[in-house]
Amino acid sequence: MFDEISRSIDEFGNSLLGALNNVQGIFGRELSVAKPIKENVLQMIGNTPLIRLNKIGSHLPNVEIYLKAEFCNPTGSVKDRTALSMVLSAERRGELKPGGSILQAGYNTTAISLAWISSIRQYRFKVILAPDTDQEKIRELKSYGAQVEVLQLAKGNWDDSLLEKAKDLKNSEKGSVILNEYKDMANTNAHFLFTGPEIWRDLNGGVDAFVAGGGSGGTLSGVGRFLKGKKPSLQVIMGVSKNSRFIRRMVQGDNSIRLPESFDPKVTDQYIGVDREEALRYQSELYQKEGIFAGLTTGTTLASALHYAESLPSREDSKATPYRIVVLSPDRL
């Protein structure tokens, strides 16, 4: 009898493993859940968990809110996905070759991710910084192996000056590339190919709305495009600060503001702006009520998600399928 039970358990386990391997074959190695052993640390990027919020949003009947925990990526940021996608794309185009250099203008979390990946793939990484860059940020970049150059500039539009310096270096250094997440479609494609499918897979298609921040717009556009392709009724909401350039351009109609090329406005259904105080409150509540430590951007997107959820028609029928909202948490800082 026990042999029969054991055999049944083994058969069930083998069939489950086979199903997981089929999933792996469909989505690619990056989405593997059947093989936890990684061939290298870069395979730690992605497959971040969805965390159900149990207290925040509990006042909303029959609504479930999930946090897509991108702070679980190796450097603690969704930008690991963006950086790796841009590096691999540059390699495929033949622009980035062994021993080459990657250049970045300005500090952001993408620079951290690029510095880390450059070290692993043995590229030189140099970042050009403005004179007011915090010393802690400079030390952080150096700890990841980045070469740092701080420009001495008069007050003005430093972003343009930093980019011009990066372009000068590119012209003078053979084998160097500038990777710009605001223009590189590899940014958006990373989320269309992986982040979006992960959400769809983990909720078995049971997702009704997706909320993410602005930044380059690549995450929201890529994930939103994939999910809408699967479920056209799905709502994509951008949650940003009230003075965000996306709010000023898309809501207030200021056509003088340029938006990133990696952003697809056709994907977004709604823009919700929140003030800093509200974002800070939800960032704090996320830790106090759910035990999740995440950055201020998560506080902003979570506040926006709750505004959206509260605008939904009443869902008092407990027997109805829950309305599921996924909120992207981009980083832990």
Secondary structure, DSSP 8 states (H G I E B T S, - for coil): -HHHHHHHHHHHHHHHHHHHHHHHHHH-GGG-SS----SSGGGGSS---EEE-SSTTTTSTTEEEEEEEGGGSTTSBTHHHHHHHHHHHHHHTTSS-TT-EEEEES-SHHHHHHHHHHHHTT-EEEEEE-TT--HHHHHHHHHTT-EEEE----SS-HHHHHHHHHHHHHHHSTTEEE--TTT-HHHHHHIIIIIHHHHHHHTTT---EEEE--TTSHHHHHHHHHHHHH-TT-EEEEEEETT-HHIIIIIT--TTS---TT--GGG--EEEEE-HHHHHHHHHHHHHHH-----HHHHHHHHHHHHHHHTS-----TTS--EEEEEEE-B--
